[in-house]
């Protein structure tokens, strides 16, 4: 399956900006393995991490980026 993400919108925005999980982890100071686990839904994001990620996507709301609903 490879890197499965629970957060489709976040993935879509990362793809749009051509940002990898590795790059996002560097920009937000979240450890790569930790970020990977959080995006897969294995562990929960801390609020501070969500805010750091949101700051990389200024046009997006937290609700949008971290929505886990199937559309």
ZATI-893819 format. One line per 4 residues: number of its first residue (from 1); their letters; for each residue x, y, z of N, C-alpha, C, O, CB. Coordinates in nm, 4 decimals. Glycine has a CB too. Example, Ala and Ser with C-alpha at 12.3 -4.5 7.8 and 13.67 -1.06 7.14 Angstrom:
2
1) AS) 1.3190/-0.5690/0.7800/1.2300/-0.4500/0.7800/1.3200/-0.3300/0.7800/1.4236/-0.3319/0.8465/1.1308/-0.4473/0.9046  1.2850/-0.2250/0.7080/1.3670/-0.1060/0.7140/1.2900/0.0030/0.7870/1.3409/0.1138/0.8039/1.4084/-0.0598/0.5725 .
! end
This chain:
71
1) XXXX) 0.0811/-0.1218/0.0000/0.0000/0.0000/0.0000/0.0849/0.1275/0.0000/0.0396/0.2318/-0.0472/-0.0919/0.0003/0.1204  0.2042/0.1200/0.0512/0.2896/0.2393/0.0549/0.2456/0.3363/0.1614/0.1907/0.2950/0.2636/0.2900/0.3085/-0.0795  0.2683/0.4648/0.1399/0.2297/0.5658/0.2377/0.0814/0.5965/0.2263/0.0381/0.6660/0.1343/0.3122/0.6937/0.2191  0.0051/0.5450/0.3190/-0.1379/0.5700/0.3197/-0.1642/0.6870/0.4122/-0.1142/0.6907/0.5246/-0.2180/0.4439/0.3637 .
5) XXXX) -0.2422/0.7818/0.3653/-0.2747/0.8960/0.4499/-0.4227/0.8995/0.4783/-0.5060/0.8721/0.3919/-0.2303/1.0266/0.3847  -0.4529/0.9336/0.6009/-0.5907/0.9490/0.6444/-0.6438/1.0853/0.5990/-0.7647/1.1057/0.5881/-0.6015/0.9340/0.7983  -0.5522/1.1772/0.5730/-0.5894/1.3164/0.5481/-0.5805/1.3487/0.3997/-0.4791/1.3995/0.3518/-0.4996/1.4116/0.6285  -0.6892/1.3180/0.3267/-0.6881/1.3347/0.1816/-0.6644/1.4789/0.1390/-0.5924/1.5039/0.0423/-0.8180/1.2859/0.1235 .
9) XXXX) -0.7240/1.5736/0.2098/-0.7088/1.7147/0.1729/-0.5650/1.7616/0.1936/-0.5084/1.8308/0.1090/-0.8049/1.8022/0.2547  -0.5073/1.7234/0.3060/-0.3674/1.7588/0.3329/-0.2780/1.6995/0.2245/-0.1883/1.7664/0.1732/-0.3232/1.7086/0.4737  -0.3034/1.5734/0.1904/-0.2261/1.5095/0.0828/-0.2406/1.5842/-0.0488/-0.1429/1.6047/-0.1208/-0.2703/1.3645/0.0645  -0.3628/1.6245/-0.0794/-0.3892/1.6957/-0.2050/-0.3147/1.8286/-0.2085/-0.2560/1.8651/-0.3103/-0.5402/1.7194/-0.2231 .
13) XXXX) -0.3175/1.9006/-0.0966/-0.2466/2.0291/-0.0906/-0.0958/2.0095/-0.1003/-0.0265/2.0881/-0.1649/-0.2813/2.1035/0.0391  -0.0453/1.9049/-0.0363/0.0984/1.8745/-0.0459/0.1349/1.8444/-0.1907/0.2386/1.8894/-0.2394/0.1363/1.7541/0.0457  0.0505/1.7690/-0.2594/0.0755/1.7357/-0.3995/0.0735/1.8618/-0.4852/0.1568/1.8794/-0.5741/-0.0288/1.6344/-0.4507  -0.0222/1.9485/-0.4574/-0.0351/2.0727/-0.5328/0.0910/2.1582/-0.5195/0.1363/2.2190/-0.6165/-0.1579/2.1514/-0.4851 .
17) XXXX) 0.1470/2.1623/-0.3986/0.2675/2.2423/-0.3742/0.3952/2.1614/-0.3954/0.5063/2.2115/-0.3778/0.2653/2.2985/-0.2326  0.3764/2.0331/-0.4341/0.4900/1.9424/-0.4547/0.5786/1.9324/-0.3301/0.7013/1.9391/-0.3383/0.5737/1.9894/-0.5739  0.5135/1.9164/-0.2154/0.5856/1.9008/-0.0884/0.5747/1.7555/-0.0447/0.4650/1.6999/-0.0391/0.5289/1.9969/0.0220  0.6883/1.6940/-0.0138/0.6871/1.5567/0.0353/0.6705/1.5585/0.1870/0.6833/1.6630/0.2507/0.8173/1.4815/-0.0054 .
21) XXXX) 0.6416/1.4409/0.2440/0.6319/1.4309/0.3903/0.7661/1.4699/0.4512/0.7711/1.5356/0.5552/0.5907/1.2863/0.4348  0.8744/1.4293/0.3861/1.0087/1.4620/0.4364/1.0283/1.6145/0.4429/1.0771/1.6673/0.5428/1.1179/1.3976/0.3458  0.9898/1.6833/0.3363/1.0036/1.8293/0.3343/0.9143/1.8942/0.4394/0.9561/1.9863/0.5096/0.9694/1.8845/0.1951  0.7913/1.8455/0.4494/0.6981/1.9017/0.5462/0.7504/1.8809/0.6881/0.7357/1.9685/0.7733/0.5587/1.8383/0.5304 .
25) XXXX) 0.8106/1.7667/0.7132/0.8649/1.7404/0.8466/0.9791/1.8372/0.8778/0.9938/1.8830/0.9911/0.9140/1.5943/0.8574  1.0596/1.8676/0.7759/1.1702/1.9614/0.7954/1.1171/2.1025/0.8215/1.1641/2.1715/0.9120/1.2635/1.9613/0.6725  1.0191/2.1445/0.7418/0.9656/2.2805/0.7543/0.8907/2.3032/0.8858/0.8867/2.4150/0.9370/0.8731/2.3099/0.6381  0.8318/2.1970/0.9397/0.7492/2.2106/1.0591/0.8199/2.1610/1.1852/0.7647/2.1695/1.2949/0.6195/2.1353/1.0405 .
29) XXXX) 0.9418/2.1092/1.1696/1.0170/2.0524/1.2819/0.9435/1.9378/1.3511/0.9535/1.9208/1.4726/1.0475/2.1605/1.3828  0.8694/1.8593/1.2722/0.8073/1.7373/1.3243/0.8906/1.6222/1.2695/0.9163/1.6160/1.1493/0.6530/1.7248/1.2827  0.9331/1.5303/1.3573/1.0157/1.4186/1.3100/0.9449/1.3450/1.1968/0.8234/1.3252/1.2006/1.0475/1.3210/1.4260  1.0221/1.3046/1.0961/0.9680/1.2388/0.9766/0.8837/1.1159/1.0110/0.7696/1.1044/0.9663/1.0816/1.1983/0.8836 .
33) XXXX) 0.9396/1.0241/1.0902/0.8662/0.9020/1.1259/0.7373/0.9354/1.1994/0.6330/0.8740/1.1770/0.9535/0.8100/1.2125  0.7470/1.0336/1.2872/0.6328/1.0785/1.3652/0.5249/1.1357/1.2737/0.4071/1.1035/1.2886/0.6763/1.1830/1.4686  0.5650/1.2199/1.1796/0.4709/1.2816/1.0855/0.4047/1.1743/0.9986/0.2843/1.1791/0.9731/0.5432/1.3859/0.9965  0.4850/1.0779/0.9539/0.4320/0.9686/0.8729/0.3236/0.8918/0.9498/0.2168/0.8631/0.8957/0.5457/0.8731/0.8308 .
37) XXXX) 0.3522/0.8593/1.0755/0.2554/0.7885/1.1600/0.1290/0.8696/1.1811/0.0185/0.8154/1.1788/0.3175/0.7547/1.2944  0.1452/0.9994/1.2017/0.0296/1.0862/1.2246/-0.0562/1.0960/1.0986/-0.1791/1.0928/1.1059/0.0754/1.2266/1.2688  0.0085/1.1077/0.9848/-0.0664/1.1178/0.8593/-0.1378/0.9869/0.8256/-0.2408/0.9871/0.7581/0.0275/1.1568/0.7449  -0.0827/0.8763/0.8727/-0.1461/0.7464/0.8499/-0.2583/0.7217/0.9508/-0.3341/0.6255/0.9384/-0.0418/0.6337/0.8582 .
41) XXXX) -0.2680/0.8106/1.0516/-0.3731/0.7954/1.1510/-0.3354/0.7019/1.2645/-0.4207/0.6643/1.3448/-0.4974/0.7460/1.0855  -0.2079/0.6636/1.2720/-0.1629/0.5738/1.3793/-0.1495/0.6473/1.5117/-0.1754/0.5908/1.6180/-0.0294/0.5093/1.3425  -0.1091/0.7736/1.5047/-0.0991/0.8568/1.6246/-0.1657/0.9903/1.5960/-0.1850/1.0276/1.4803/0.0498/0.8768/1.6682  -0.2003/1.0614/1.7014/-0.2739/1.1871/1.6859/-0.1800/1.3063/1.6711/-0.0714/1.3096/1.7289/-0.3664/1.2090/1.8051 .
45) XXXX) -0.2238/1.4031/1.5932/-0.1502/1.5292/1.5825/-0.1706/1.6098/1.7099/-0.2799/1.6116/1.7664/-0.1961/1.6107/1.4581  -0.0645/1.6765/1.7546/-0.0787/1.7756/1.8612/-0.1274/1.9038/1.7956/-0.1053/1.9264/1.6767/0.0572/1.7983/1.9397  -0.1939/1.9872/1.8742/-0.2443/2.1144/1.8199/-0.1300/2.1974/1.7617/-0.1447/2.2562/1.6546/-0.3177/2.1951/1.9296  -0.0171/2.2024/1.8311/0.0980/2.2811/1.7833/0.1477/2.2313/1.6480/0.1900/2.3102/1.5635/0.2126/2.2759/1.8855 .
49) XXXX) 0.1422/2.1000/1.6282/0.1850/2.0424/1.5001/0.0868/2.0789/1.3900/0.1263/2.1098/1.2775/0.1980/1.8892/1.5108  -0.0418/2.0749/1.4238/-0.1440/2.1111/1.3252/-0.1276/2.2572/1.2833/-0.1410/2.2907/1.1657/-0.2860/2.0870/1.3823  -0.0986/2.3429/1.3800/-0.0789/2.4851/1.3494/0.0445/2.5051/1.2623/0.0431/2.5863/1.1698/-0.0658/2.5670/1.4789  0.1504/2.4317/1.2917/0.2737/2.4418/1.2121/0.2477/2.3984/1.0685/0.2954/2.4614/0.9742/0.3864/2.3560/1.2743 .
53) XXXX) 0.1718/2.2901/1.0525/0.1390/2.2414/0.9182/0.0493/2.3417/0.8465/0.0702/2.3715/0.7289/0.0700/2.1030/0.9253  -0.0502/2.3936/0.9174/-0.1422/2.4896/0.8570/-0.0667/2.6122/0.8050/-0.1017/2.6672/0.7007/-0.2493/2.5322/0.9589  0.0363/2.6546/0.8774/0.1120/2.7735/0.8348/0.1816/2.7528/0.7002/0.2170/2.8499/0.6332/0.2156/2.8102/0.9406  0.2013/2.6277/0.6606/0.2597/2.5982/0.5288/0.1552/2.6082/0.4172/0.1900/2.6133/0.2993/0.3226/2.4579/0.5287 .
57) XXXX) 0.0273/2.6108/0.4550/-0.0823/2.6164/0.3580/-0.1770/2.7307/0.3952/-0.2886/2.7075/0.4416/-0.1592/2.4804/0.3526  -0.1308/2.8549/0.3742/-0.2048/2.9723/0.4220/-0.3479/2.9838/0.3711/-0.4319/3.0436/0.4383/-0.1315/3.0946/0.3838  -0.3773/2.9284/0.2548/-0.5122/2.9408/0.2004/-0.6115/2.8389/0.2546/-0.7290/2.8407/0.2180/-0.5067/2.9288/0.0529  -0.5644/2.7500/0.3421/-0.6490/2.6391/0.3870/-0.6852/2.6518/0.5344/-0.6070/2.7028/0.6147/-0.5789/2.5060/0.3625 .
61) XXXX) -0.8040/2.6051/0.5684/-0.8445/2.6044/0.7089/-0.7970/2.4748/0.7747/-0.7673/2.3768/0.7064/-0.9991/2.6197/0.7223  -0.7902/2.4754/0.9073/-0.7548/2.3550/0.9828/-0.8572/2.2454/0.9543/-0.8210/2.1300/0.9310/-0.7475/2.3850/1.1357  -0.9862/2.2826/0.9563/-1.0919/2.1840/0.9335/-1.0730/2.1148/0.7994/-1.0893/1.9933/0.7882/-1.2299/2.2505/0.9396  -1.0383/2.1934/0.6976/-1.0179/2.1376/0.5643/-0.8957/2.0452/0.5623/-0.9043/1.9309/0.5175/-1.0013/2.2506/0.4610 .
65) XXXX) -0.7835/2.0951/0.6107/-0.6588/2.0177/0.6039/-0.6676/1.8865/0.6817/-0.6160/1.7837/0.6379/-0.5430/2.1008/0.6572  -0.7336/1.8913/0.7977/-0.7330/1.7750/0.8859/-0.8649/1.6984/0.8859/-0.8927/1.6208/0.9774/-0.7007/1.8180/1.0257  -0.9458/1.7209/0.7827/-1.0690/1.6451/0.7683/-1.0341/1.5009/0.7331/-0.9480/1.4758/0.6488/-1.1613/1.7083/0.6601  -1.1018/1.4063/0.7985/-1.0769/1.2652/0.7680/-1.2015/1.2022/0.7051/-1.2096/1.0802/0.6905/-1.0360/1.1880/0.8961 .
69) XXX) -1.2968/1.2853/0.6688/-1.4189/1.2324/0.6097/-1.3966/1.1952/0.4641/-1.3211/1.2603/0.3919/-1.5323/1.3338/0.6215  -1.4633/1.0901/0.4236/-1.4640/1.0549/0.2823/-1.5626/1.1472/0.2137/-1.6761/1.1626/0.2587/-1.5012/0.9039/0.2597  -1.5194/1.2084/0.1051/-1.6092/1.3020/0.0357/-1.6887/1.2277/-0.0693/-1.7702/1.2880/-0.1391/-1.5299/1.4181/-0.0292 .
! end
